Amino acid sequence: MTPQEAIEAAELVEAETRYRLQLARETREATAAREFDRGYSEGYLRAVADCKAAQHGIVRDAALEELRWGPGGREHFADPRPGDFPGRMPAQRRPEPEPELEAEAELA
């Protein structure tokens, strides 16, 4: 092998190496972009699913609270509801007896 042939062979090897490195870079960039998009989409869908699961839990808890406390929550639990006994009519009520003064005098 002459020195000129050795130089041409070395240049051919260098050109082949440059070509393969460029091909590897382009493949990696294309794959990385595609995998990033896939991972981003999967992560976004997972986040949406987690959010929806939390929302369903909140709705389930709200439904349980409404069953437990009635419509209006704890703040209005003791409010009158349809169908409750309204009490006696004023004409049917008997007057309350006056408190005895003697009982009050004993306490003093």
LOZA-752412 format. One record per atom (N, C-alpha, C, O): x, y, z; residue in three letters. Coordinates in steps of 0.02 Angstrom, whole numbers, padded with zeros to 5 digits, always signed. Atoms other than C-alpha are relative to their C-alpha. Layout:
<atoms>
XYZala;...
</atoms>
This chain:
<atoms>
+00043-00058+00000met;+00000+00000+00000met;+00045+00062+00000met;+00093+00068+00039met;-00040-00061+00006thr;+00069+00166-00050thr;-00026+00051+00050thr;-00082+00046+00074thr;+00024-00052-00047pro;+00060+00319+00061pro;-00063+00035-00025pro;-00106+00054+00015pro;+00060-00032+00028gln;-00068+00396-00057gln;-00062-00043+00012gln;-00115-00017+00029gln;+00057+00046-00011glu;-00181+00242-00044glu;-00019-00001+00074glu;-00078-00004+00091glu;+00014-00001-00072ala;-00164+00245+00147ala;-00037+00064+00019ala;-00084+00062+00060ala;+00034-00063-00015ile;-00215+00429+00151ile;-00072-00002-00026ile;-00118+00021+00008ile;+00068+00006+00028glu;-00366+00393+00037glu;-00043-00046+00043glu;-00102-00033+00054glu;+00037+00047-00043ala;-00416+00245+00147ala;-00019+00033+00066ala;-00074+00024+00091ala;+00014-00035-00063ala;-00403+00352+00304ala;-00054+00053-00010ala;-00098+00061+00032ala;+00052-00049+00014glu;-00507+00490+00223glu;-00068-00034-00010glu;-00119-00007+00012glu;+00061+00038+00009leu;-00636+00360+00172leu;-00029-00021+00068leu;-00089-00016+00079leu;+00022+00019-00067val;-00644+00297+00352val;-00027+00060+00038val;-00078+00055+00072val;+00023-00061-00034glu;-00660+00475+00418glu;-00068+00023-00028glu;-00112+00043+00010glu;+00063-00019+00031ala;-00799+00514+00293ala;-00056-00047+00023ala;-00111-00024+00038ala;+00049+00049-00023glu;-00890+00353+00341glu;-00018+00014+00074glu;-00076+00009+00093glu;+00012-00014-00070thr;-00871+00397+00526thr;-00042+00063+00008thr;-00089+00064+00048thr;+00041-00061-00002arg;-00938+00574+00498arg;-00072-00015-00020arg;-00119+00009+00011arg;+00068+00017+00024tyr;-01085+00502+00400tyr;-00039-00037+00054tyr;-00096-00021+00068tyr;+00034+00040-00052arg;-01126+00375+00537arg;-00017+00043+00062arg;-00071+00035+00091arg;+00013-00044-00056leu;-01112+00505+00675leu;-00058+00048-00015leu;-00101+00060+00028leu;+00055-00044+00020gln;-01226+00625+00579gln;-00066-00039-00001gln;-00117-00014+00022gln;+00060+00042+00001leu;-01351+00484+00550leu;-00023-00016+00072leu;-00083-00014+00085leu;+00018+00014-00070ala;-01346+00439+00736ala;-00029+00062+00034ala;-00078+00056+00071ala;+00028-00062-00028arg;-01375+00623+00785arg;-00071+00012-00024arg;-00116+00027+00016arg;+00067-00012+00028glu;-01523+00641+00668glu;-00051-00051+00027glu;-00108-00033+00042glu;+00045+00052-00026thr;-01598+00476+00726thr;-00017+00015+00073thr;-00075+00009+00094thr;+00012-00015-00071arg;-01576+00525+00909arg;-00046+00060+00007arg;-00092+00059+00048arg;+00043-00060-00005glu;-01654+00697+00882glu;-00072-00016-00019glu;-00118+00006+00014glu;+00068+00018+00021ala;-01803+00625+00788ala;-00033-00044+00052ala;-00092-00035+00069ala;+00028+00045-00050thr;-01827+00488+00916thr;-00014+00038+00065thr;-00066+00027+00096thr;+00010-00038-00062ala;-01806+00608+01062ala;-00062+00045-00006ala;-00101+00050+00042ala;+00059-00042+00009ala;-01936+00727+00990ala;-00064-00041+00002ala;-00113-00022+00034ala;+00059+00043+00001arg;-02058+00585+00957arg;-00014-00027+00071arg;-00072-00028+00093arg;+00010+00027-00067glu;-02030+00508+01129glu;-00021+00055+00049glu;-00061+00043+00094glu;+00021-00056-00042phe;-02046+00679+01211phe;-00074+00013-00009phe;-00111+00021+00039phe;+00071-00012+00014asp;-02213+00707+01125asp;-00043-00056+00030asp;-00096-00043+00059asp;+00037+00057-00027arg;-02271+00532+01174arg;-00002+00004+00076arg;-00055-00005+00107arg;-00002-00005-00073gly;-02214+00555+01353gly;-00041+00058+00026gly;-00074+00053+00077gly;+00040-00059-00019tyr;-02292+00728+01362tyr;-00074-00017-00003tyr;-00112-00001+00043tyr;+00071+00018+00008ser;-02458+00661+01297ser;-00021-00049+00055ser;-00074-00041+00085ser;+00017+00048-00052glu;-02455+00513+01415glu;-00003+00033+00069glu;-00047+00019+00109glu;+00000-00034-00065gly;-02410+00623+01562gly;-00060+00045+00007gly;-00090+00049+00061gly;+00059-00044-00002tyr;-02547+00747+01517tyr;-00063-00041+00012tyr;-00105-00023+00053tyr;+00060+00042-00009leu;-02676+00608+01503leu;-00002-00030+00070leu;-00055-00036+00100leu;-00003+00026-00068arg;-02617+00534+01668arg;-00021+00054+00050arg;-00057+00041+00098arg;+00019-00055-00045ala;-02634+00705+01751ala;-00075+00014-00004ala;-00107+00027+00047ala;+00072-00010+00009val;-02809+00727+01678val;-00038-00055+00036val;-00088-00042+00070val;+00033+00056-00033ala;-02857+00554+01740ala;+00003+00008+00076ala;-00046-00005+00111ala;-00007-00011-00073asp;-02790+00594+01915asp;-00047+00056+00023asp;-00078+00051+00075asp;+00044-00056-00017cys;-02885+00759+01915cys;-00072-00022+00000cys;-00110-00005+00046cys;+00069+00024+00004lys;-03046+00674+01861lys;-00015-00047+00059lys;-00070-00046+00087lys;+00010+00045-00057ala;-03023+00541+01995ala;-00010+00041+00064ala;-00053+00024+00105ala;+00009-00043-00059ala;-03003+00678+02125ala;-00068+00035-00002ala;-00101+00041+00050ala;+00064-00033+00006gln;-03156+00767+02058gln;-00057-00048+00016gln;-00106-00030+00049gln;+00052+00049-00016his;-03258+00607+02068his;-00002-00012+00075his;-00056-00022+00104his;-00002+00008-00073gly;-03200+00587+02247gly;-00034+00058+00035gly;-00070+00048+00084gly;+00032-00058-00030ile;-03256+00764+02286ile;-00076-00003-00009ile;-00114+00011+00037ile;+00072+00007+00014val;-03425+00734+02203val;-00030-00053+00045val;-00084-00045+00072val;+00025+00054-00043arg;-03443+00571+02299arg;-00005+00025+00072arg;-00054+00010+00107arg;+00002-00027-00068asp;-03400+00660+02462asp;-00057+00050+00008asp;-00090+00052+00060asp;+00054-00049-00003ala;-03522+00800+02422ala;-00068-00035+00002ala;-00113-00014+00039ala;+00063+00038-00001ala;-03660+00674+02386ala;-00011-00031+00069ala;-00067-00032+00094ala;+00006+00029-00067leu;-03623+00588+02551leu;-00019+00053+00052leu;-00060+00041+00096leu;+00017-00055-00046glu;-03628+00755+02643glu;-00073+00020-00008glu;-00107+00034+00042glu;+00071-00018+00009glu;-03797+00794+02565glu;-00046-00053+00028glu;-00098-00038+00057glu;+00040+00053-00031leu;-03864+00625+02616leu;+00003+00005+00076leu;-00047-00006+00110leu;-00008-00002-00072arg;-03795+00648+02790arg;-00035+00060+00031arg;-00071+00053+00081arg;+00024-00061-00031trp;-03846+00829+02823trp;-00061+00030-00034trp;-00090+00077-00008trp;+00057-00029+00035gly;-03984+00863+02696gly;+00022+00055-00046gly;+00080+00074-00048gly;-00019-00050+00050pro;-03991+00995+02562pro;+00018+00066+00033pro;-00029+00096+00059pro;-00019-00062-00034gly;-03900+01147+02631gly;+00057-00011+00047gly;+00086+00037+00073gly;-00058+00015-00041gly;-03767+01058+02730gly;-00013+00005+00074gly;-00070+00009+00097gly;+00004-00002-00073arg;-03730+01064+02914arg;-00034+00062+00026arg;-00070+00061+00076arg;+00026-00064-00025glu;-03777+01246+02930glu;-00076+00001+00004glu;-00105+00036+00045glu;+00074-00001+00003his;-03960+01209+02888his;-00030-00068+00018his;-00085-00084-00003his;+00024+00067-00018phe;-03976+01035+02963phe;-00064+00003+00040phe;-00109-00038+00029phe;+00058-00003-00044ala;-04105+01088+03093ala;-00056+00042-00029ala;-00108+00051+00004ala;+00054-00040+00030asp;-04207+01197+02975asp;-00061-00044-00014asp;-00053-00104-00026asp;+00060+00039+00016pro;-04388+01143+02946pro;+00004-00027-00071pro;+00029+00006-00117pro;+00001+00032+00066arg;-04412+01025+02800arg;-00072-00015-00019arg;-00115-00019+00024arg;+00068+00018+00020pro;-04564+00985+02696pro;-00021-00066+00033pro;+00018-00113+00035pro;+00025+00060-00033gly;-04670+00858+02787gly;+00013-00001+00075gly;-00011-00046+00109gly;-00011-00003-00073asp;-04610+00908+02961asp;-00065+00020+00034asp;-00107+00053+00004asp;+00059-00019-00039phe;-04741+00928+03097phe;+00006+00075+00015phe;+00055+00096+00046phe;-00005-00072-00009pro;-04778+01115+03099pro;-00015+00023+00071pro;-00005+00082+00086pro;+00019-00021-00067gly;-04835+01116+03279gly;-00076+00010+00002gly;-00110+00008-00049gly;+00072-00011-00007arg;-05008+01148+03347arg;-00019+00068-00027arg;+00022+00115-00027arg;+00027-00064+00022met;-05114+01284+03277met;-00006+00045+00062met;-00017+00018+00117met;+00003-00044-00059pro;-05118+01438+03392pro;-00064-00009+00041pro;-00063-00001+00102pro;+00063+00009-00037ala;-05301+01404+03438ala;+00002-00063+00042ala;-00033-00068+00092ala;-00002+00063-00035gln;-05257+01228+03495gln;+00051+00000+00057gln;+00051-00046+00098gln;-00052-00001-00051arg;-05112+01278+03605arg;-00030+00017+00068arg;-00075+00058+00074arg;+00021-00017-00068arg;-05137+01279+03790arg;+00050+00049+00028arg;+00110+00044+00015arg;-00048-00048-00028pro;-05063+01423+03885pro;+00049-00035+00047pro;+00031-00082+00084pro;-00052+00027-00045glu;-04902+01383+03975glu;-00015+00025+00070glu;-00032+00083+00079glu;+00010-00024-00069pro;-04919+01389+04163pro;+00054+00050+00019pro;+00111+00044-00002pro;-00047-00051-00023glu;-04837+01538+04243glu;+00048-00033+00049glu;+00028-00075+00089glu;-00047+00030-00048pro;-04679+01493+04337pro;-00018+00022+00071pro;-00039+00079+00083pro;+00018-00015-00069glu;-04706+01486+04521glu;+00052+00045+00031glu;+00112+00033+00024glu;-00045-00047-00033leu;-04631+01628+04620leu;+00035-00033+00059leu;+00092-00015+00076leu;-00031+00033-00059glu;-04599+01514+04770glu;+00063-00038-00021glu;+00113-00038+00016glu;-00059+00037+00022ala;-04480+01407+04668ala;+00058+00046-00013ala;+00116+00028+00000ala;-00053-00049+00013glu;-04384+01561+04618glu;+00027+00027+00065glu;+00087+00041+00071glu;-00021-00027-00065ala;-04379+01623+04798ala;+00046-00050+00036ala;+00093-00030+00070ala;-00042+00051-00032glu;-04303+01459+04858glu;+00070+00000-00029glu;+00119-00011+00006glu;-00065+00000+00032leu;-04163+01472+04732leu;+00041+00061+00020leu;+00102+00058+00018leu;-00036-00062-00015ala;-04119+01649+04786ala;+00031+00001+00067ala;+00063+00050+00086ala;
</atoms>
